[in-house]
Amino acid sequence: MCHGPIGIKILKFVFPLLLTNTLQRCFLLADLIVIGQFASYRSLAAVGSVGSVTVLILDLFIGIAIGTNVLAARAYGAGDRRLFTKIVYTTVVAAWWGGVALMLLGMAVSVPILRMLDTPGDIMSRALCYLLLTSLGIPAQLLCSVGCALLRSVGDTRRPLVILTISGILNAGLNLLLVAVFHLDVAGVAIATVVSQCVSVWLLGRLMRDPGEICHLRFHGMKFDWSIFRETQKIGLPAGLQGSCFALSNTVIQSAVNSFGSLAIAGSTAASSVEGFIWVALAAFHAATVSFVAQNYGGGHYRRVLSSIRWCSVCCLATGAGLGLLVLLFGPRLLAVFNPDPGVIEWGMIHFRVICLTCFIGGMLDVIASALRGLGYSLLPAVGTLFGTCVFRLWWVWQIFPHWRSLGGLLVSYPISWTLILIVNLAALICICRKLFREAVRARHVPTAHFHAALRLRMRFRSLQP
């Protein structure tokens, strides 16, 4: 990532990751498609109604994967193998125990959360069943997230593609078997999801046990380093809080969607699932931004940092606008795949008209936030998100929505909040990049070894100083 034509390298990095995200999304959609075709729309609504709750529980801890990606890419770019190995061990241990804690938390708060969301009575029992069963897979999902983040920090996006493809095929096959053949309804979908997540972790574990791997794991020698964990949290925890802010606001909006009834929930669920293809495509550019910015920053290549941000921003903008128009154009046919009910399609198209035409704003927002994290400024986008999503969207639901009671009037809060956060984060990034240019001028006259020593000092790994 630190040498050669940066545009081509970004595209080579993004393409396998784009395939990974798209295939993974396809396999996740198998849950909803199988439920929609072989069960009732109430089962589809039950699965969709708890989606934002699952994200809310997970996003707080998934920030560890982002912090891992940043610190591991910096250490790799600086050529510090010892530091990189410590980051690998610390992250895996933290992901396991954090996953167990979140699993227990998710099971404990399932009923109160569903009641808080005013989940309709005709889907309450199915939603609770799905939420409890999928909570069992949280440790595996977190281990898979950090494992893939470690591989991507060194530029490897091909093997995560292979592993997630295998587990995704297994998930789709089990969905058909458990729902269409054994008629387990939402329980079958949840079991298939958990089993496929466990298989992903097993495959990653076998890969990382290879002694020739850069991300090599030796289970008998794994140690948890509190200094590395604290440094990871300085980047990862604000990123996790940012994701949780989005999820919290989405949970509140989901409760407002629930007030329109089961048909509206089913239509919004189907639309969100199709729309998810746009977000996973844009997520590939977010991941590329973090990895390229962090690794070039760790190697002291400041001009390549700016080039990485420009390339990823342009690609994300074009991808978001193009895919949004395509989804809007073929919207009715795509929604019919989930459920052919005309009411479901009607509600889903309202969702498309608001979100798909403006999703490129959300994509640009995440690229800028990823650039800030790659530079080590993770708190700035988290604070902006807190006010732009939680505060603004909650205010919108409580103050504007009662006077503009429609699904479109509810969803328009998304593009408005994206725009507000984007302006704040972009201004912060410009100020930080100007600071980097000044540092680059000074770094030209500093020997490389001294520069990397100063970098490690800034990262506060004092125990690893040469």
Contacts in CASP RR format, 6 or more apart in sequence:
PFRMAT RR
TARGET T0000
AUTHOR 0000-0000-0000
METHOD contacts of the structure
MODEL  1
MCHGPIGIKILKFVFPLLLTNTLQRCFLLADLIVIGQFASYRSLAAVGSV
GSVTVLILDLFIGIAIGTNVLAARAYGAGDRRLFTKIVYTTVVAAWWGGV
ALMLLGMAVSVPILRMLDTPGDIMSRALCYLLLTSLGIPAQLLCSVGCAL
LRSVGDTRRPLVILTISGILNAGLNLLLVAVFHLDVAGVAIATVVSQCVS
VWLLGRLMRDPGEICHLRFHGMKFDWSIFRETQKIGLPAGLQGSCFALSN
TVIQSAVNSFGSLAIAGSTAASSVEGFIWVALAAFHAATVSFVAQNYGGG
HYRRVLSSIRWCSVCCLATGAGLGLLVLLFGPRLLAVFNPDPGVIEWGMI
HFRVICLTCFIGGMLDVIASALRGLGYSLLPAVGTLFGTCVFRLWWVWQI
FPHWRSLGGLLVSYPISWTLILIVNLAALICICRKLFREAVRARHVPTAH
FHAALRLRMRFRSLQP
1 9 0 8 1.000
1 13 0 8 1.000
1 73 0 8 1.000
1 77 0 8 1.000
1 155 0 8 1.000
1 291 0 8 1.000
1 292 0 8 1.000
1 295 0 8 1.000
1 296 0 8 1.000
2 77 0 8 1.000
2 295 0 8 1.000
2 296 0 8 1.000
2 299 0 8 1.000
2 301 0 8 1.000
2 304 0 8 1.000
6 292 0 8 1.000
6 304 0 8 1.000
6 307 0 8 1.000
6 308 0 8 1.000
6 311 0 8 1.000
7 307 0 8 1.000
7 311 0 8 1.000
9 292 0 8 1.000
10 288 0 8 1.000
10 292 0 8 1.000
10 308 0 8 1.000
10 311 0 8 1.000
10 312 0 8 1.000
10 315 0 8 1.000
11 315 0 8 1.000
13 155 0 8 1.000
13 157 0 8 1.000
13 288 0 8 1.000
13 291 0 8 1.000
13 292 0 8 1.000
14 157 0 8 1.000
14 284 0 8 1.000
14 285 0 8 1.000
14 288 0 8 1.000
14 315 0 8 1.000
15 157 0 8 1.000
16 157 0 8 1.000
16 158 0 8 1.000
16 160 0 8 1.000
16 161 0 8 1.000
17 152 0 8 1.000
17 157 0 8 1.000
17 160 0 8 1.000
17 161 0 8 1.000
17 284 0 8 1.000
17 287 0 8 1.000
17 288 0 8 1.000
18 281 0 8 1.000
18 284 0 8 1.000
19 161 0 8 1.000
20 157 0 8 1.000
20 160 0 8 1.000
20 161 0 8 1.000
20 164 0 8 1.000
20 165 0 8 1.000
20 284 0 8 1.000
21 280 0 8 1.000
21 281 0 8 1.000
21 283 0 8 1.000
21 284 0 8 1.000
22 277 0 8 1.000
22 280 0 8 1.000
22 281 0 8 1.000
23 161 0 8 1.000
23 164 0 8 1.000
23 165 0 8 1.000
23 168 0 8 1.000
24 164 0 8 1.000
24 168 0 8 1.000
24 280 0 8 1.000
25 276 0 8 1.000
25 277 0 8 1.000
25 280 0 8 1.000
27 167 0 8 1.000
27 168 0 8 1.000
27 169 0 8 1.000
27 171 0 8 1.000
27 172 0 8 1.000
27 196 0 8 1.000
28 171 0 8 1.000
28 193 0 8 1.000
29 273 0 8 1.000
30 168 0 8 1.000
30 171 0 8 1.000
30 172 0 8 1.000
30 173 0 8 1.000
30 175 0 8 1.000
30 176 0 8 1.000
31 47 0 8 1.000
31 171 0 8 1.000
31 175 0 8 1.000
31 189 0 8 1.000
31 192 0 8 1.000
31 193 0 8 1.000
32 44 0 8 1.000
32 47 0 8 1.000
32 48 0 8 1.000
32 269 0 8 1.000
32 270 0 8 1.000
32 273 0 8 1.000
32 338 0 8 1.000
33 337 0 8 1.000
33 338 0 8 1.000
34 175 0 8 1.000
34 176 0 8 1.000
34 179 0 8 1.000
34 180 0 8 1.000
34 189 0 8 1.000
35 43 0 8 1.000
35 44 0 8 1.000
35 47 0 8 1.000
35 179 0 8 1.000
35 185 0 8 1.000
35 186 0 8 1.000
35 189 0 8 1.000
36 43 0 8 1.000
36 44 0 8 1.000
36 338 0 8 1.000
36 339 0 8 1.000
37 339 0 8 1.000
38 179 0 8 1.000
38 180 0 8 1.000
38 183 0 8 1.000
39 179 0 8 1.000
39 185 0 8 1.000
39 186 0 8 1.000
41 262 0 8 1.000
41 263 0 8 1.000
41 266 0 8 1.000
41 339 0 8 1.000
41 341 0 8 1.000
41 344 0 8 1.000
42 122 0 8 1.000
42 123 0 8 1.000
42 126 0 8 1.000
42 262 0 8 1.000
42 266 0 8 1.000
43 123 0 8 1.000
43 126 0 8 1.000
43 185 0 8 1.000
43 186 0 8 1.000
44 266 0 8 1.000
44 269 0 8 1.000
44 270 0 8 1.000
44 338 0 8 1.000
44 339 0 8 1.000
45 120 0 8 1.000
45 123 0 8 1.000
45 262 0 8 1.000
45 265 0 8 1.000
45 266 0 8 1.000
45 269 0 8 1.000
46 123 0 8 1.000
46 126 0 8 1.000
46 127 0 8 1.000
46 130 0 8 1.000
46 186 0 8 1.000
47 126 0 8 1.000
47 127 0 8 1.000
47 130 0 8 1.000
47 186 0 8 1.000
47 189 0 8 1.000
47 269 0 8 1.000
48 265 0 8 1.000
48 269 0 8 1.000
48 272 0 8 1.000
49 114 0 8 1.000
49 117 0 8 1.000
49 119 0 8 1.000
49 123 0 8 1.000
49 127 0 8 1.000
49 254 0 8 1.000
49 258 0 8 1.000
49 265 0 8 1.000
49 269 0 8 1.000
50 114 0 8 1.000
50 127 0 8 1.000
50 130 0 8 1.000
50 131 0 8 1.000
51 254 0 8 1.000
52 247 0 8 1.000
52 250 0 8 1.000
52 251 0 8 1.000
52 253 0 8 1.000
52 254 0 8 1.000
53 113 0 8 1.000
53 114 0 8 1.000
53 117 0 8 1.000
53 131 0 8 1.000
53 251 0 8 1.000
54 131 0 8 1.000
54 134 0 8 1.000
55 243 0 8 1.000
55 246 0 8 1.000
55 247 0 8 1.000
55 250 0 8 1.000
56 244 0 8 1.000
56 247 0 8 1.000
56 248 0 8 1.000
56 250 0 8 1.000
56 251 0 8 1.000
57 102 0 8 1.000
57 105 0 8 1.000
57 106 0 8 1.000
57 135 0 8 1.000
57 138 0 8 1.000
58 102 0 8 1.000
58 138 0 8 1.000
58 141 0 8 1.000
58 142 0 8 1.000
59 240 0 8 1.000
59 243 0 8 1.000
59 244 0 8 1.000
59 246 0 8 1.000
59 247 0 8 1.000
60 102 0 8 1.000
60 240 0 8 1.000
60 241 0 8 1.000
60 243 0 8 1.000
60 244 0 8 1.000
61 95 0 8 1.000
61 98 0 8 1.000
61 99 0 8 1.000
61 102 0 8 1.000
61 142 0 8 1.000
61 240 0 8 1.000
62 142 0 8 1.000
62 145 0 8 1.000
62 240 0 8 1.000
62 243 0 8 1.000
63 236 0 8 1.000
63 237 0 8 1.000
63 239 0 8 1.000
63 240 0 8 1.000
63 243 0 8 1.000
64 91 0 8 1.000
64 94 0 8 1.000
64 95 0 8 1.000
64 142 0 8 1.000
64 146 0 8 1.000
64 232 0 8 1.000
64 233 0 8 1.000
64 236 0 8 1.000
65 91 0 8 1.000
65 95 0 8 1.000
65 142 0 8 1.000
65 145 0 8 1.000
65 146 0 8 1.000
65 147 0 8 1.000
65 148 0 8 1.000
65 149 0 8 1.000
66 149 0 8 1.000
66 235 0 8 1.000
66 236 0 8 1.000
66 239 0 8 1.000
66 240 0 8 1.000
66 290 0 8 1.000
66 373 0 8 1.000
66 378 0 8 1.000
67 149 0 8 1.000
67 232 0 8 1.000
67 233 0 8 1.000
67 235 0 8 1.000
67 236 0 8 1.000
67 239 0 8 1.000
67 373 0 8 1.000
67 378 0 8 1.000
68 87 0 8 1.000
68 91 0 8 1.000
68 146 0 8 1.000
68 149 0 8 1.000
68 150 0 8 1.000
68 153 0 8 1.000
68 232 0 8 1.000
69 149 0 8 1.000
69 150 0 8 1.000
69 152 0 8 1.000
69 153 0 8 1.000
69 287 0 8 1.000
69 290 0 8 1.000
69 291 0 8 1.000
69 294 0 8 1.000
70 235 0 8 1.000
70 236 0 8 1.000
70 290 0 8 1.000
70 294 0 8 1.000
70 373 0 8 1.000
70 374 0 8 1.000
70 376 0 8 1.000
70 378 0 8 1.000
71 87 0 8 1.000
71 228 0 8 1.000
71 231 0 8 1.000
71 232 0 8 1.000
71 235 0 8 1.000
71 294 0 8 1.000
71 459 0 8 1.000
72 84 0 8 1.000
72 87 0 8 1.000
72 88 0 8 1.000
72 91 0 8 1.000
72 149 0 8 1.000
72 150 0 8 1.000
72 153 0 8 1.000
72 154 0 8 1.000
73 153 0 8 1.000
73 154 0 8 1.000
73 290 0 8 1.000
73 291 0 8 1.000
73 294 0 8 1.000
73 295 0 8 1.000
73 298 0 8 1.000
73 374 0 8 1.000
74 294 0 8 1.000
74 295 0 8 1.000
74 297 0 8 1.000
74 298 0 8 1.000
74 299 0 8 1.000
74 455 0 8 1.000
74 459 0 8 1.000
75 81 0 8 1.000
75 83 0 8 1.000
75 84 0 8 1.000
75 87 0 8 1.000
76 84 0 8 1.000
76 153 0 8 1.000
76 154 0 8 1.000
76 214 0 8 1.000
76 295 0 8 1.000
77 295 0 8 1.000
77 296 0 8 1.000
77 298 0 8 1.000
77 299 0 8 1.000
78 298 0 8 1.000
78 299 0 8 1.000
78 452 0 8 1.000
78 455 0 8 1.000
78 456 0 8 1.000
79 452 0 8 1.000
80 452 0 8 1.000
80 456 0 8 1.000
80 464 0 8 1.000
82 464 0 8 1.000
83 456 0 8 1.000
83 461 0 8 1.000
83 464 0 8 1.000
84 214 0 8 1.000
85 216 0 8 1.000
86 223 0 8 1.000
86 225 0 8 1.000
86 228 0 8 1.000
86 464 0 8 1.000
87 150 0 8 1.000
87 228 0 8 1.000
87 232 0 8 1.000
88 150 0 8 1.000
88 215 0 8 1.000
88 216 0 8 1.000
88 217 0 8 1.000
89 217 0 8 1.000
89 221 0 8 1.000
89 222 0 8 1.000
89 223 0 8 1.000
89 224 0 8 1.000
89 225 0 8 1.000
90 223 0 8 1.000
90 224 0 8 1.000
90 225 0 8 1.000
90 228 0 8 1.000
90 229 0 8 1.000
90 232 0 8 1.000
91 146 0 8 1.000
91 147 0 8 1.000
91 150 0 8 1.000
91 232 0 8 1.000
92 143 0 8 1.000
92 146 0 8 1.000
92 147 0 8 1.000
92 217 0 8 1.000
92 222 0 8 1.000
93 222 0 8 1.000
93 224 0 8 1.000
94 224 0 8 1.000
94 229 0 8 1.000
94 232 0 8 1.000
95 139 0 8 1.000
95 142 0 8 1.000
95 143 0 8 1.000
95 145 0 8 1.000
95 146 0 8 1.000
96 139 0 8 1.000
96 142 0 8 1.000
96 143 0 8 1.000
98 139 0 8 1.000
98 142 0 8 1.000
99 138 0 8 1.000
99 139 0 8 1.000
99 142 0 8 1.000
99 143 0 8 1.000
100 139 0 8 1.000
102 138 0 8 1.000
102 139 0 8 1.000
102 142 0 8 1.000
103 135 0 8 1.000
103 136 0 8 1.000
103 137 0 8 1.000
103 138 0 8 1.000
103 139 0 8 1.000
106 131 0 8 1.000
106 135 0 8 1.000
106 138 0 8 1.000
107 132 0 8 1.000
107 135 0 8 1.000
110 128 0 8 1.000
110 131 0 8 1.000
110 132 0 8 1.000
110 135 0 8 1.000
111 128 0 8 1.000
113 131 0 8 1.000
113 251 0 8 1.000
114 124 0 8 1.000
114 127 0 8 1.000
114 128 0 8 1.000
114 131 0 8 1.000
116 255 0 8 1.000
117 251 0 8 1.000
117 254 0 8 1.000
117 255 0 8 1.000
117 258 0 8 1.000
118 255 0 8 1.000
118 258 0 8 1.000
118 259 0 8 1.000
119 127 0 8 1.000
119 258 0 8 1.000
120 258 0 8 1.000
120 261 0 8 1.000
120 262 0 8 1.000
120 265 0 8 1.000
122 262 0 8 1.000
123 262 0 8 1.000
123 265 0 8 1.000
126 185 0 8 1.000
126 186 0 8 1.000
127 186 0 8 1.000
129 186 0 8 1.000
129 187 0 8 1.000
129 190 0 8 1.000
130 186 0 8 1.000
130 187 0 8 1.000
130 189 0 8 1.000
130 190 0 8 1.000
133 187 0 8 1.000
133 190 0 8 1.000
133 191 0 8 1.000
133 194 0 8 1.000
134 190 0 8 1.000
134 193 0 8 1.000
134 194 0 8 1.000
136 194 0 8 1.000
137 193 0 8 1.000
137 194 0 8 1.000
137 197 0 8 1.000
137 198 0 8 1.000
140 194 0 8 1.000
140 197 0 8 1.000
140 198 0 8 1.000
140 200 0 8 1.000
140 201 0 8 1.000
141 197 0 8 1.000
143 201 0 8 1.000
143 204 0 8 1.000
144 197 0 8 1.000
144 200 0 8 1.000
144 201 0 8 1.000
144 204 0 8 1.000
147 204 0 8 1.000
147 208 0 8 1.000
147 215 0 8 1.000
148 160 0 8 1.000
148 163 0 8 1.000
148 164 0 8 1.000
148 204 0 8 1.000
150 208 0 8 1.000
150 215 0 8 1.000
151 157 0 8 1.000
151 159 0 8 1.000
151 160 0 8 1.000
151 215 0 8 1.000
152 160 0 8 1.000
152 287 0 8 1.000
152 291 0 8 1.000
153 291 0 8 1.000
153 294 0 8 1.000
153 295 0 8 1.000
154 214 0 8 1.000
154 215 0 8 1.000
155 291 0 8 1.000
159 207 0 8 1.000
163 200 0 8 1.000
163 203 0 8 1.000
163 204 0 8 1.000
163 207 0 8 1.000
164 200 0 8 1.000
166 199 0 8 1.000
166 200 0 8 1.000
166 203 0 8 1.000
167 196 0 8 1.000
167 197 0 8 1.000
167 199 0 8 1.000
167 200 0 8 1.000
167 203 0 8 1.000
168 196 0 8 1.000
170 192 0 8 1.000
170 195 0 8 1.000
170 196 0 8 1.000
170 199 0 8 1.000
171 192 0 8 1.000
171 193 0 8 1.000
171 195 0 8 1.000
171 196 0 8 1.000
173 192 0 8 1.000
174 188 0 8 1.000
174 191 0 8 1.000
174 192 0 8 1.000
174 195 0 8 1.000
174 196 0 8 1.000
175 188 0 8 1.000
175 189 0 8 1.000
175 192 0 8 1.000
177 192 0 8 1.000
178 184 0 8 1.000
178 187 0 8 1.000
178 188 0 8 1.000
178 189 0 8 1.000
178 191 0 8 1.000
178 192 0 8 1.000
179 185 0 8 1.000
179 188 0 8 1.000
179 189 0 8 1.000
182 188 0 8 1.000
184 191 0 8 1.000
205 217 0 8 1.000
207 213 0 8 1.000
208 215 0 8 1.000
208 216 0 8 1.000
208 217 0 8 1.000
209 216 0 8 1.000
209 217 0 8 1.000
210 216 0 8 1.000
227 460 0 8 1.000
227 461 0 8 1.000
227 462 0 8 1.000
227 463 0 8 1.000
228 461 0 8 1.000
231 459 0 8 1.000
231 460 0 8 1.000
231 461 0 8 1.000
234 376 0 8 1.000
234 378 0 8 1.000
234 379 0 8 1.000
235 373 0 8 1.000
235 374 0 8 1.000
235 376 0 8 1.000
235 378 0 8 1.000
236 373 0 8 1.000
236 378 0 8 1.000
237 378 0 8 1.000
238 378 0 8 1.000
238 379 0 8 1.000
238 381 0 8 1.000
238 382 0 8 1.000
238 383 0 8 1.000
239 373 0 8 1.000
239 378 0 8 1.000
239 381 0 8 1.000
239 382 0 8 1.000
240 382 0 8 1.000
241 382 0 8 1.000
241 385 0 8 1.000
241 386 0 8 1.000
242 369 0 8 1.000
242 381 0 8 1.000
242 382 0 8 1.000
242 385 0 8 1.000
242 386 0 8 1.000
243 385 0 8 1.000
245 382 0 8 1.000
245 385 0 8 1.000
245 386 0 8 1.000
245 389 0 8 1.000
245 390 0 8 1.000
246 385 0 8 1.000
246 389 0 8 1.000
248 389 0 8 1.000
248 390 0 8 1.000
249 389 0 8 1.000
249 390 0 8 1.000
249 393 0 8 1.000
249 394 0 8 1.000
249 417 0 8 1.000
252 393 0 8 1.000
252 394 0 8 1.000
252 397 0 8 1.000
253 393 0 8 1.000
253 397 0 8 1.000
253 410 0 8 1.000
253 411 0 8 1.000
253 413 0 8 1.000
256 397 0 8 1.000
256 401 0 8 1.000
256 410 0 8 1.000
257 264 0 8 1.000
257 265 0 8 1.000
257 268 0 8 1.000
257 407 0 8 1.000
257 410 0 8 1.000
258 264 0 8 1.000
258 265 0 8 1.000
260 347 0 8 1.000
260 407 0 8 1.000
263 341 0 8 1.000
263 343 0 8 1.000
263 344 0 8 1.000
263 347 0 8 1.000
264 347 0 8 1.000
264 407 0 8 1.000
266 338 0 8 1.000
266 339 0 8 1.000
266 341 0 8 1.000
266 344 0 8 1.000
266 347 0 8 1.000
267 335 0 8 1.000
267 338 0 8 1.000
267 339 0 8 1.000
267 343 0 8 1.000
267 344 0 8 1.000
267 345 0 8 1.000
267 347 0 8 1.000
267 348 0 8 1.000
267 351 0 8 1.000
268 347 0 8 1.000
268 348 0 8 1.000
268 351 0 8 1.000
268 407 0 8 1.000
269 338 0 8 1.000
270 335 0 8 1.000
270 338 0 8 1.000
270 339 0 8 1.000
270 344 0 8 1.000
270 348 0 8 1.000
271 335 0 8 1.000
271 347 0 8 1.000
271 348 0 8 1.000
271 349 0 8 1.000
271 351 0 8 1.000
271 352 0 8 1.000
271 355 0 8 1.000
272 351 0 8 1.000
273 338 0 8 1.000
274 327 0 8 1.000
274 331 0 8 1.000
274 334 0 8 1.000
274 335 0 8 1.000
274 352 0 8 1.000
275 327 0 8 1.000
275 351 0 8 1.000
275 352 0 8 1.000
275 355 0 8 1.000
275 356 0 8 1.000
275 359 0 8 1.000
277 323 0 8 1.000
277 327 0 8 1.000
278 320 0 8 1.000
278 323 0 8 1.000
278 324 0 8 1.000
278 327 0 8 1.000
278 356 0 8 1.000
278 359 0 8 1.000
279 359 0 8 1.000
279 363 0 8 1.000
281 319 0 8 1.000
281 320 0 8 1.000
281 323 0 8 1.000
282 316 0 8 1.000
282 319 0 8 1.000
282 320 0 8 1.000
282 359 0 8 1.000
282 362 0 8 1.000
282 363 0 8 1.000
282 366 0 8 1.000
283 366 0 8 1.000
285 312 0 8 1.000
285 315 0 8 1.000
285 316 0 8 1.000
285 319 0 8 1.000
285 363 0 8 1.000
285 367 0 8 1.000
286 312 0 8 1.000
286 316 0 8 1.000
286 363 0 8 1.000
286 366 0 8 1.000
286 367 0 8 1.000
286 369 0 8 1.000
286 370 0 8 1.000
287 370 0 8 1.000
288 308 0 8 1.000
288 312 0 8 1.000
289 308 0 8 1.000
289 309 0 8 1.000
289 312 0 8 1.000
289 367 0 8 1.000
289 370 0 8 1.000
289 371 0 8 1.000
289 374 0 8 1.000
290 370 0 8 1.000
290 371 0 8 1.000
290 373 0 8 1.000
290 374 0 8 1.000
292 304 0 8 1.000
292 305 0 8 1.000
292 308 0 8 1.000
292 312 0 8 1.000
293 305 0 8 1.000
293 308 0 8 1.000
293 309 0 8 1.000
293 370 0 8 1.000
293 371 0 8 1.000
293 374 0 8 1.000
293 375 0 8 1.000
294 373 0 8 1.000
294 374 0 8 1.000
294 375 0 8 1.000
294 376 0 8 1.000
296 302 0 8 1.000
296 304 0 8 1.000
296 305 0 8 1.000
296 308 0 8 1.000
297 305 0 8 1.000
297 374 0 8 1.000
297 375 0 8 1.000
298 452 0 8 1.000
298 455 0 8 1.000
299 451 0 8 1.000
299 452 0 8 1.000
299 455 0 8 1.000
300 440 0 8 1.000
300 443 0 8 1.000
300 451 0 8 1.000
300 455 0 8 1.000
302 436 0 8 1.000
302 437 0 8 1.000
302 439 0 8 1.000
302 440 0 8 1.000
302 443 0 8 1.000
303 440 0 8 1.000
305 375 0 8 1.000
305 433 0 8 1.000
305 436 0 8 1.000
306 433 0 8 1.000
306 436 0 8 1.000
308 371 0 8 1.000
309 367 0 8 1.000
309 368 0 8 1.000
309 371 0 8 1.000
309 429 0 8 1.000
309 433 0 8 1.000
312 367 0 8 1.000
312 370 0 8 1.000
312 371 0 8 1.000
313 364 0 8 1.000
313 367 0 8 1.000
313 368 0 8 1.000
316 360 0 8 1.000
316 363 0 8 1.000
316 364 0 8 1.000
316 366 0 8 1.000
316 367 0 8 1.000
317 360 0 8 1.000
317 363 0 8 1.000
317 364 0 8 1.000
320 359 0 8 1.000
320 360 0 8 1.000
320 363 0 8 1.000
321 360 0 8 1.000
322 360 0 8 1.000
323 359 0 8 1.000
324 356 0 8 1.000
324 357 0 8 1.000
324 359 0 8 1.000
324 360 0 8 1.000
325 356 0 8 1.000
325 357 0 8 1.000
327 334 0 8 1.000
327 352 0 8 1.000
327 356 0 8 1.000
328 352 0 8 1.000
328 353 0 8 1.000
328 356 0 8 1.000
328 357 0 8 1.000
331 349 0 8 1.000
331 352 0 8 1.000
332 345 0 8 1.000
332 349 0 8 1.000
335 344 0 8 1.000
335 345 0 8 1.000
335 348 0 8 1.000
335 349 0 8 1.000
336 345 0 8 1.000
338 344 0 8 1.000
347 407 0 8 1.000
350 406 0 8 1.000
350 407 0 8 1.000
350 408 0 8 1.000
350 411 0 8 1.000
351 407 0 8 1.000
351 411 0 8 1.000
353 408 0 8 1.000
354 408 0 8 1.000
354 409 0 8 1.000
354 411 0 8 1.000
354 412 0 8 1.000
354 414 0 8 1.000
354 415 0 8 1.000
355 411 0 8 1.000
355 414 0 8 1.000
355 415 0 8 1.000
358 414 0 8 1.000
358 415 0 8 1.000
358 418 0 8 1.000
361 415 0 8 1.000
361 418 0 8 1.000
361 419 0 8 1.000
361 422 0 8 1.000
362 415 0 8 1.000
362 418 0 8 1.000
362 422 0 8 1.000
363 418 0 8 1.000
364 422 0 8 1.000
365 418 0 8 1.000
365 421 0 8 1.000
365 422 0 8 1.000
365 425 0 8 1.000
368 381 0 8 1.000
368 422 0 8 1.000
368 425 0 8 1.000
368 426 0 8 1.000
368 429 0 8 1.000
369 381 0 8 1.000
369 385 0 8 1.000
369 425 0 8 1.000
371 429 0 8 1.000
372 378 0 8 1.000
372 380 0 8 1.000
372 381 0 8 1.000
372 425 0 8 1.000
372 428 0 8 1.000
372 429 0 8 1.000
372 432 0 8 1.000
373 381 0 8 1.000
375 432 0 8 1.000
375 436 0 8 1.000
377 428 0 8 1.000
377 432 0 8 1.000
380 425 0 8 1.000
380 428 0 8 1.000
381 421 0 8 1.000
381 425 0 8 1.000
381 428 0 8 1.000
384 421 0 8 1.000
384 424 0 8 1.000
384 425 0 8 1.000
385 421 0 8 1.000
388 417 0 8 1.000
388 420 0 8 1.000
388 421 0 8 1.000
389 417 0 8 1.000
389 421 0 8 1.000
392 413 0 8 1.000
392 416 0 8 1.000
392 417 0 8 1.000
392 420 0 8 1.000
393 413 0 8 1.000
393 414 0 8 1.000
393 417 0 8 1.000
396 410 0 8 1.000
396 413 0 8 1.000
396 416 0 8 1.000
397 410 0 8 1.000
397 413 0 8 1.000
400 409 0 8 1.000
400 413 0 8 1.000
401 409 0 8 1.000
401 410 0 8 1.000
404 410 0 8 1.000
443 451 0 8 1.000
446 454 0 8 1.000
453 465 0 8 1.000
453 466 0 8 1.000
456 464 0 8 1.000
456 465 0 8 1.000
457 465 0 8 1.000
END
